[in-house]
Amino acid sequence: MSLYLTTRRKALTLSKMATVLTLDSTIKLSSGYDMPLLGLGVYQNHDVGPACDAAFAAGYKHVDSALVYYNEQGVGESVRKSGIPRSELFITSKVWSQRHGYEEAKAAVEDSLAHFKMSYLDLYLIHDPLSGTQKRLDTWRALVEKQKEGKLRSIGVSNYGPKHLEEIREAGLPTPAVNQLELHPWCQQKPIVDYCNAHGIVVQAYTPLTRGKYFDDPALVKICKAHNKSPAQVLVQWSLQRGFVPLPKSANPERVKANAELYDFELSAEEIKALDDCDKGDAGGVTWNPIHAP
């Protein structure tokens, strides 16, 4: 399988990449831990059990949750129900701006661990940059401390623009392992992706399916017909071949399974370019995009 990763992070490696990507493929984070390349998003899914159960049964090992999703407990229950050893799974959560600040963020991490009933999380993110510079930095210091305690294996951010990432660097603090962004062919976040690539930060793609908004785009429709694949499958494949870590969300167990049935085809260079050419910048977004927050 030819992989279109030429624009990807030079300092990062796909730890299980041979010639073919599979559902077990991972990427090595700057923390030294491996993260599965495909994850299940669970935003606004309060009854998360059926989706997580289907994901684990289909071979997913990566679930992306958050405090503000109010489903950490459900994810934890599904993990235990799955029978998969905890060490083989990659579980993420996030702390949103209402709980930013040094002491508050430390408490938020403990709350997440209690909800999941886990002794550690694989990745914990600052959910957004809306609290302002001082609280953002204090929150980051709290996550660094919790990582040193062994309660967070890797730490990162979400919805951060270059300005927010630069303030971490200028404060002399550790670089985030991950930046999670709305990312798909119509909103490619190129300046942020370029910054992350240059600084060894893995880019996760949330809303990779565009909430269905662009499923009838002619460029996408043509590619779907050529491969006899769904728009969701093609968009996840685009994200993987572009070197991102997509987090497709569905509450429907059958769609959860179908979203991972994409390792039997690849997009050509011409098809990748056709989707790349769909970029509308910020105007192409389909959800909140606080990357320009002061």
Secondary structure, DSSP 8 states (H G I E B T S, - for coil): -----TTS-TT---TT-SSS--TT-EEE-TTS-EEES--EE-TT-SS-HHHHHHHHHHT--EEE--GGGT-HHHHHHHHHHH---GGG-EEEEEE-GGG-SHHHHHHHHHHHHHHHT-S-EEEEEE--STT-HHHHHHHHHHHHHHHHTTSEEEEEEES--HHHHHHHHHTT----SEEEEE-BTTB--HHHHHHHHHTT-EEEEESTTGGGTTTT-HHHHHHHHHHT--HHHHHHHHHHHTT-EE--B-S-HHHHHHHT--TT----HHHHHHHHTT--GGGG--S--GGG--
